[in-house]
Amino acid sequence: MPILVSYVRLNGNYVEIKAIALSSSSISIDISLYKLKSMSPFVSSSLRYVPRYTIVDAPSILGLRPTGVEYLPEALKGCGLMRKLNADYSGRVQPSLPYDPNRDPTTLLMNASAIRAFSIQLSKVVSAEIDKRRFPIILGGDCSIIIGALLGLRMRAERHGLFFIDGHSDFYQPQASTTGEVADMDLAIVTGRGPDILSNISGLKPLVRDEDVVLFGYRDAAQSSSYGSQDIAGTNMLAFDLLKVKELKINRAASVAVSRLLRDELDGFWIHLDADVLDDGIMPAVDYRISGGLDFSELSELLRVLISSRRSVGMSVTVFNPHLDLDGSIARNFVSSIVAGLT
């Protein structure tokens, strides 16, 4: 299939390249952004692939509680996230039903109906942005927004993986959760476990298969076991806890882990980033703190490996609580780390 380069255009610190592929039966157009790293005359050494990012605000706290996490989008954008990523803005998805602090006596979940409705709203936005060949970055909110993101992929009749970066495994069953907060159990739900009201939306259970999941950087195994949580070790997910990541070093750990999601049968993978994967000493602005974690440079390197695979299709960022970041310095460091990894 011949490929014609239609134009090459400078766009700030980026080069935009439009390529048209022709065959006897089809025409496809691809527009890619490449980060301009230097003024080298050799294009191959001066460009690095960068997706066409677009920001979507999704400040739902339905899976947690309204403690400040709902202000994550404003905090990260206020530190220049959109500008530094050269990202578009695709609007805000707001929960249509109010937060209810009461636990449902049947499902043992909080806000299940509201989360279901919100997930359907968000899924349509995610699917539409991918149709436009954009890379949506969904700013939560709590971890339950991953349900809507993966629902948006699943509705496309495609098979995607999930690279789940989190200090917690989020694999509780409702009976073991002390709160009923869906942010305790979002990984369990998207892999088809738990009440059908969330795990089987539109009959699409599971949203992602166990063998298509990588859990990376978690450090709560002892804690979750003490509460009676389901055990990740009893599944076909690839799980790299913090100890294993530190043992292998971040670049090798990330490279080995992401290889699970580069198989031909997958149409790509989603990245989920929970701020509490970072070391508590540098990221205390989360509601459920736990000692240890990655440093900012390790997070940047991890994201760099994932983006360089060219198989990631979108990303969610959750749980950072600006109300616990009194001078804004944590948000600035978080944004700098994310941007360094994504560009």
N, C-alpha and C positions, 0 to 999 in steps of 0.2 A: 504494500500500500504506500504510494508516494506521499510525502509530507511536505507541504509548502509553508514557509514562515511568512505570514502576511504582514506583520509589523513587529518592530522592536521599539519600545517607547520608554524613556526615562520617566519615573514616577517618584519624585522625592529621592529616597535612598534605595529605591527598588528599580528593577528593570521588568517591564511587563512584556511578555512575549506571547503573540497570538499565532497558533499553528493550526493549519487546516489539513486534515487527512482525507485523501480522496480514494475511493474505490469504485468499482463498477456499480455497486448497489447502494452506497451511502456516502454522506459527507459528515464529518464530525469536526467540531471546533473546540479547541482547548486554549484557555487563557490562563497562563501561569505567572506568578510573581516570583522573582528571584532576588535575594538580598544582595546588594552591591557591597562586597566586602573590601574592595580595593579598586584602584584605577589601573590595575594590570591590563596590558593589551591582550592578554590571553583570557578569553571569556571563560574557558573551562576552569580556570583557577580563581577567577574573581567573583563567581556567582554561586550562590547556594539556594536550593529550593525553599520557598516559603509559600504555604497555601494562601488562598484569598480568604482572609479571616473576616468574619462578621460577628458582632456582639449581640447577644440576646439577653435581656434582663429577665430573670425568673426568680424573684425574691420570695419564694414560698417558704414559710416556716411551719407548714401544716404537719410535717413529719418530726418536728422538734417542739419549739415553743418560742414566743415572740420576745427574745432577749436582746436582739440587736443584729442577728445574722441577716435579717431582711434588708439591712443597709449595706451589705457587701457590694452590690453593683456600683453604687454611688462612690464608695470608698476606693475601689480599684480604678474606676474610670477617672476619679478625681486625681489619682496619682499618674495619670497619663497612659493607662493601658491601651485605649483605643488608638491614640495618636502614635504611640511607640510601635504598635503592631500594624500601623497603616490600615486599620480595620474599618469596615462599614458598620452601620448600626441598623439592626433589623427590628428594633422595638422592644416592647415589654409585655411579658405574659404574666398577668396578675390573677391570683386565685379568685374564682367567682363565688366561692362559698366561704363563710367566716370560719375562723379558728374556733374549735370547741375543745376545751381542756378535759372533757369527760371521755373515759375509755368505754368503747362499745362492749356490752356484756357477752355478746355472741362471738365476735371476731377477736376480741381483746385488743383491738387496734384503736388508736386515736385518729379521727378525721379521715377514715377510709373513703367515704363517699366524696369528700372534698378533694382528696388526693387523686382519686380516680378521674374526677372531672378536670382537674388541673392538668393531669398527665395527658389526657386526650387533647386539651388545648395546646400544650407544649409540643406534642408529637407532630401536629400539623405544621407548626413553624419549622421544626427540625427537618422534616421531610421536604418542605418547600425550599429551604435554603440549600439543601443538598442537590435538589433538582437544578438549582442555579449554579451548581459547581462551586459553591462556597463552603467554607469550613466554619460551622457555627461554634462559637464559644459561649456556652450558657453560664451565666453568672447567677448562682443561687444567693440566698436560700440554703436550705439543708439538703442532705444527701438524697432525700426522696425524689428530687427532681430527676434523678437518673432513670426513674421509671418512664417518664415522658420522653426523655431523649432516646432510650432504647425502643420504646414503642414506635417512635417515628421511623426508626430504621426497620423494625420488624414489619411495619405496614407496607413496606416497599417490596415485599416478597423476596427479600435478599437475606443472606446469612452473614452476620457481622460478629466480630469478637468484642471483648471488653478488657481493657487494661485498667484495673481498679487500683488506684494509688491511695492508700488510706492507712492511718494509724490503728484503725479498728477493722475487724473482719466484717462487721455489720451482718452477721449471719444468724442472729437470734430467731427462734420461733416465737410466736406471740406468747405462748405459755411461760417462756423463760424470761421474757423482757419484764423488767421491773416497772416500766413506765407505759408501755404500749406505743411508744414513739416509733414511727416507721423508719426513722433514721437509724434505729437499732438493727434493722432487718432488711434494708434495701437490697443487699446482694442476694439474700435468700429469696426475696420476692421476684427479682428479675430473672432468676434461674428457675422459677416455677414452683417455689415453695411458699406455703402460707395460704391464707384465705383467697379464694378465687376473685373476690371483689377487686383485688390489686394484682394478683399473680396471673390472672387469666383474662385480662381486658380484651374485649373483642374476640375472644376465643383463640388468642395468639400465644398461649403458654407453651414453652417458656420464651421470654423475650431474648434470651441468650442461653446457649447450651453450656453445660459445665465444662466440656472439653475446649470451649472457646473463650474461657475466662482465665486471666492472670490476676492474681491478688498479690500486691507488691508493697512491702514496707510496713506491714501490720506488726503490732507488738503487744496485743492484748490477749494472747492465747490463754494464759493462766487466768486472767480476770474473767474472760467469757466462759471458760470451763467451770469456774467456781459458781457461776450463776446458772449453769446447766444449758448453755448454748449448744446448738448443733456444732459438730466438728468439721471444719473444712477438710481435714485429712481423710474423711470418709467419702470424698467426692473425687471427680476427675478434673477438678480445677488445678492449675499450676499455681502453687502458693510459695512465694518467697517472703519469709518473715524478715524483720529488720536484721536479725543476727546473720541470716544467710546473705543479705545484701551487703552488709559490712564486711563479711568474710570474703566475698567474691570481688569487692570493690564495685563502685556504682556503674562504671561503663560496661564491665563484663556482665554484671548481674542484669542490667537493662537489656543488653544485646542477647543474652541467652533467653531471658524471659520473653521478649517480644518475638523471638523466632517462632514461638508457639502460635502466634497470630498471623504469620506470613504464609500460611498454607493456601494453595490454589483454590480450595473450596470456599474460602472466606472472601467476602466482597470488601473487606477492610475492617477496621476496629475503632471503637470509641474509647477515648481517654477520660477517666473520671479522676479528678484531683480533689481530695479532701485536705484542707489546710493542716489538719492535725497529724498528717504524716511527717510534718516538720518537727524538729526537736523542740521540746517544751521550753527550753531555754531561750529560743529565738521566736517561737510562735506560741506565746501564752494566751493569745486572743482567740480562744476556742472554748466552747462550753464544757466539753468533757476532756480534761487534760490527762495526759499520761506521759511519764518520763521517757526520755530518749527520743530518737527520730533522726530524720535526714537533716543535713544542713542546706543552706540556700544553694550553694554551688552544686551539691549532689542533685538537688531537684532540677536545676538548669540542665545538667548533663543528662539526666534521665529523659527529660522532655526533648532534648536535642536528638537523642537516639531514636525516640519514638517518631518524631516528625521526619527525621532523615529516612525512615523506612518507606515513606511516601504511601503508606497504607492506612494511616489514621484519617478519619473522616470528620471528627468533631471532638469537642471536649466540654466537660462541665467542671466548674470550680465552686466549691461549697465550704460552708461551716465557719469561715473566717468571720469574727464578730468585731466590727469596728468600735463598739461600745467599750471593748476591753483594750483598745489601742489608743490611749489617751493623747499621745502627741502625734499620732499618724505615722510614726517611724516604721512600725511593723508592716503596715500596708505598703509603704514605699519599697521596703526590702522585698516583700512578697511579689509586687509587680515587677521589680527589677529582675528577680529570679525567673519568673514566668517568661518575661520578654526575652531574656537571654537564651532560654531554652527553645522558644518558638521561632526565633529569628536567627 
